[in-house]
Amino acid sequence: MVNLWRSIRFTLTFAILLGLVYPLVVTGVGNLLFPFQAKGSIVEWHGHAVGSELIAQNVTSAALFHPRPSAVNYAANASGGSNLGPSNPALLSEVKQNIQRVEEQNPGTPVSAIPPDMVESSASGLDPDISVQDALIQVPRIAKESGLSEDDLHNLVNQYEQRPVLGIWGEPMINVLQVNLAIEQRLSR
């Protein structure tokens, strides 16, 4: 009987510590030290929330950069990849359709130059970043549709390029929301 009461006290103590105290402390520290990130990295444009730096959004305008394909149709409440293996016919069909879309939107792009992130969805289906190569392939289309020069767009890609952490981990990437807001800012002048 003594062990039963000891077990119940132990369970209640750790339920309170790990279920209430710890989450409140971590949330408080996060809000104190990283308020922008703790609140979802929400980006505002002219006083209105337009998205999160951490979640890709479906961009259909030909005058803006397009994100990676999404296995969850950019639904932030349904994050997840397709979980299709490399030999799965459904994955192969999806990639072929995405290659066709890239070729239609960016004429003259050889298939061999198309980076994998341009035709394959990310593991979360909501990756907000694209590779520099992906961005550079889109530059001629965006220049034609937006009226901005290719040089100006190349400068934007260079300006918004996120380098690997400590020069070691990751690949150079471009956050689609950030660079698209820079385009919108230039177009609204």
C-alpha positions as CSV (number, residue, x, y, z in Angstrom):
1,M,0.0,0.0,0.0
2,V,2.9,2.3,0.8
3,N,4.3,1.8,-2.7
4,L,0.9,2.6,-4.3
5,W,0.7,6.0,-2.5
6,R,4.3,6.7,-3.3
7,S,3.7,6.0,-7.0
8,I,0.6,8.2,-7.0
9,R,2.6,11.1,-5.4
10,F,5.4,10.6,-7.9
11,T,3.1,10.6,-10.8
12,L,1.2,13.7,-9.7
13,T,4.5,15.5,-8.9
14,F,6.0,14.8,-12.3
15,A,2.7,15.5,-14.1
16,I,2.7,19.0,-12.6
17,L,6.4,19.6,-13.1
18,L,6.6,18.2,-16.7
19,G,3.0,19.0,-17.8
20,L,2.6,22.5,-16.4
21,V,5.7,24.0,-14.9
22,Y,8.2,23.0,-17.6
23,P,6.1,24.1,-20.6
24,L,5.3,27.5,-18.9
25,V,9.0,28.1,-18.2
26,V,10.0,27.2,-21.7
27,T,7.3,29.3,-23.2
28,G,8.2,32.3,-21.0
29,V,11.9,32.0,-21.8
30,G,11.1,31.7,-25.5
31,N,8.9,34.7,-25.5
32,L,11.5,36.7,-23.5
33,L,14.5,35.8,-25.6
34,F,13.0,35.1,-29.0
35,P,9.6,37.0,-29.2
36,F,9.4,37.0,-33.0
37,Q,10.1,33.3,-33.4
38,A,7.9,32.3,-30.4
39,K,4.9,34.1,-31.9
40,G,5.3,32.2,-35.2
41,S,7.6,34.5,-37.1
42,I,4.6,36.3,-38.6
43,V,5.6,38.9,-41.2
44,E,3.5,42.0,-41.7
45,W,3.1,44.1,-44.8
46,H,1.4,47.5,-44.5
47,G,0.1,46.6,-41.1
48,H,-1.4,43.3,-42.1
49,A,-0.1,39.8,-41.4
50,V,0.9,38.2,-44.8
51,G,2.5,35.0,-43.7
52,S,5.2,33.3,-41.6
53,E,8.9,33.1,-42.5
54,L,8.7,29.5,-41.5
55,I,5.7,28.2,-43.6
56,A,5.5,28.2,-47.4
57,Q,2.5,29.6,-49.0
58,N,1.1,28.9,-52.5
59,V,2.2,31.7,-54.8
60,T,0.5,31.7,-58.2
61,S,1.6,35.1,-59.5
62,A,4.1,34.8,-62.4
63,A,5.7,38.0,-61.2
64,L,6.8,36.4,-57.9
65,F,9.1,33.5,-56.8
66,H,7.3,30.2,-56.4
67,P,8.0,27.9,-53.4
68,R,8.7,24.2,-53.5
69,P,5.8,21.9,-54.4
70,S,3.8,20.9,-51.4
71,A,2.5,17.4,-50.6
72,V,-0.1,19.0,-48.3
73,N,-1.2,21.9,-50.6
74,Y,0.4,24.5,-48.3
75,A,-2.1,23.7,-45.5
76,A,-0.1,24.6,-42.4
77,N,-2.5,22.5,-40.2
78,A,-1.6,19.4,-42.1
79,S,2.2,19.4,-42.3
80,G,3.7,16.3,-43.7
81,G,5.4,14.8,-46.7
82,S,3.9,12.3,-49.2
83,N,5.9,9.4,-47.7
84,L,6.2,8.0,-51.2
85,G,9.4,6.0,-51.8
86,P,11.7,6.7,-54.7
87,S,10.4,3.8,-56.8
88,N,6.7,4.6,-56.2
89,P,4.9,5.3,-59.4
90,A,2.8,8.0,-57.8
91,L,6.0,9.9,-56.8
92,L,7.4,9.5,-60.3
93,S,4.2,10.8,-61.8
94,E,4.2,13.8,-59.4
95,V,7.8,14.7,-60.2
96,K,7.1,14.4,-64.0
97,Q,4.1,16.8,-63.6
98,N,6.2,19.2,-61.6
99,I,8.9,19.1,-64.3
100,Q,6.3,19.9,-66.9
101,R,5.1,22.8,-64.8
102,V,8.6,24.2,-64.4
103,E,9.2,24.0,-68.1
104,E,5.9,25.7,-68.9
105,Q,6.5,28.5,-66.4
106,N,10.2,28.9,-67.2
107,P,10.7,28.2,-70.9
108,G,14.1,27.3,-72.1
109,T,15.2,25.7,-68.9
110,P,16.8,22.4,-69.6
111,V,15.6,19.5,-67.5
112,S,19.2,18.8,-66.4
113,A,19.4,22.3,-64.9
114,I,16.2,21.9,-62.7
115,P,17.2,21.3,-59.1
116,P,15.5,18.6,-57.1
117,D,13.9,21.1,-54.7
118,M,12.0,22.6,-57.6
119,V,10.1,19.4,-58.4
120,E,10.1,17.5,-55.1
121,S,8.0,18.4,-52.1
122,S,9.8,18.9,-48.8
123,A,9.4,16.5,-45.8
124,S,7.0,18.9,-44.1
125,G,5.3,20.0,-47.3
126,L,5.7,23.6,-46.1
127,D,9.4,24.4,-46.6
128,P,9.6,28.2,-46.9
129,D,13.0,28.2,-48.7
130,I,14.2,27.4,-52.2
131,S,17.7,26.8,-53.4
132,V,19.6,29.6,-55.1
133,Q,19.5,27.6,-58.4
134,D,15.7,27.3,-58.1
135,A,15.5,31.1,-57.6
136,L,17.9,31.9,-60.5
137,I,15.8,29.7,-62.9
138,Q,12.7,31.8,-62.0
139,V,14.4,35.2,-62.6
140,P,13.7,35.5,-66.4
141,R,10.0,34.8,-65.9
142,I,9.7,37.2,-63.0
143,A,11.6,39.9,-64.9
144,K,9.2,39.5,-67.9
145,E,6.1,39.5,-65.8
146,S,7.0,42.2,-63.2
147,G,9.0,44.6,-65.4
148,L,11.9,44.5,-63.0
149,S,15.3,43.9,-64.6
150,E,17.1,40.6,-64.4
151,D,20.0,42.4,-62.8
152,D,17.8,43.8,-60.1
153,L,16.3,40.3,-59.4
154,H,19.8,38.7,-59.3
155,N,20.7,41.4,-56.7
156,L,17.7,40.5,-54.7
157,V,18.6,36.8,-54.8
158,N,22.1,37.6,-53.6
159,Q,20.8,40.0,-50.9
160,Y,18.3,37.4,-49.5
161,E,20.6,34.4,-49.8
162,Q,20.9,32.6,-46.5
163,R,24.3,31.0,-46.1
164,P,24.9,27.7,-44.3
165,V,25.1,27.9,-40.5
166,L,28.7,28.6,-39.6
167,G,29.6,28.0,-43.2
168,I,29.2,24.3,-42.7
169,W,25.6,23.1,-42.2
170,G,23.0,23.3,-44.9
171,E,22.9,24.8,-48.4
172,P,22.5,28.4,-49.5
173,M,18.8,29.1,-49.6
174,I,16.3,31.9,-50.3
175,N,13.2,32.5,-48.1
176,V,10.4,32.9,-50.7
177,L,8.2,35.2,-48.5
178,Q,11.1,37.6,-47.8
179,V,12.2,38.0,-51.4
180,N,8.6,38.2,-52.7
181,L,7.9,41.1,-50.3
182,A,11.1,42.8,-51.6
183,I,9.7,42.5,-55.1
184,E,6.3,43.8,-54.0
185,Q,8.0,46.8,-52.3
186,R,9.9,47.6,-55.6
187,L,6.7,47.3,-57.6
188,S,4.7,49.6,-55.3
189,R,7.2,52.5,-55.7
